[in-house]
């Protein structure tokens, strides 16, 4: 009888935790209002302790319930959160409230997604993966916007405006890097952690993370969800989804840890150990995820002559821009030792196109900016700056030279590299290297009088050619429309506005310095461009396309004049 009563009582604990989540949000978000009536320090400590107590009771309830594998996974997650909260209470009550609020928010979302209305909402999303992808990004951006509006997220304790918070959250989640406020000076440590978390989520890909959570929560993936997962990472369906996710996470952790270790060598020379560690982790994640966001006021311009920084940061960016499947395929080719093993056609095209673009960009910038933005640099520094800008222009957004000093020819070269961008299934944006490669092959085949597109003794399908052409035309149309609107509402010159537009769409993050000067309407339009550029124009078309029943009917073929 006592045990039964205890179970009934503990069953209500989860509901109390959800109510407490509302109060926790108010404590973090409306801190100035609460401080006017109560002692905010005591309120934070009491709120944090109540959160920890309720989480402890929730764990006891789960132990008594014993509902199977899914609950064991949730129990393990809650135990980690409890241990984290117990440790953080000695450092800062705000951190405890923040992390436990994130835990409660996730459980609320999980309930509405998988259990509310008999799971109809989840089934509807599973039936249309492109819509799921768009809504997933929008949800993360919305949560990030709210978190960045908290007073504790800014260094001066003020509430960031909605437009600025939305812009920053979108830029971080879409791994773009354009900023209206300086990350290192405007945002507090909490705000910087929020931005870093958004970068990591956006870099891995929302579908990757949401699929992983669905598997952890015991949800069975539909064939459509599995298909879009493969498309997101550029893979094929010969790999198991769970195996693919494990490899992606392992690869990401290994690369980011290795990058942070190398960067620590440089940052530890001028900073205390803890601060150097933080700088190393932040810039390693930001570089691999192609975000290009730095905590330094001048980005990486202070390291323009540093060999280590100009090798590690670009290398992280290049690896991140290749795509997870290419990285996995390359690691197999180099380290498995199997005789006769060959790289996949996709990997070969990505590697060759990436190398060609990097070499072209480095040579072009070295020539065009030798007496321009790099005037006065020693020869070795000119080489490093040209190399870094070639890498950064494709997807990253870090810069070691003043972008506002670039000449018109360099601007045109940067626009081309930003428009092409990274590779499919990578952390970067743009129309992708494979799209550019297919168009180049199409032109060369036309010049040679060949009907088919053949490379490495393999024929490129007509569907790929159609997708590549459609993607380029659609992307150019979106950039054209956005540029026309921005030129109508903003006072800046044509070259600055078109540079900002292509940088936002390609999720690159380079700017000539006009981002903080944009109007509210201009910032919202750039925000929309970053969102569209990250999810991809074709994804939007597939999401909203009207599906009609196919009719088995053929039409007479007729040629028209072209060119």
Beta strands, then each sheet from edge to edge (+ up, - down):
strand 1: 454-455
strand 2: 458-459
sheet 1: 1+ 2-
end
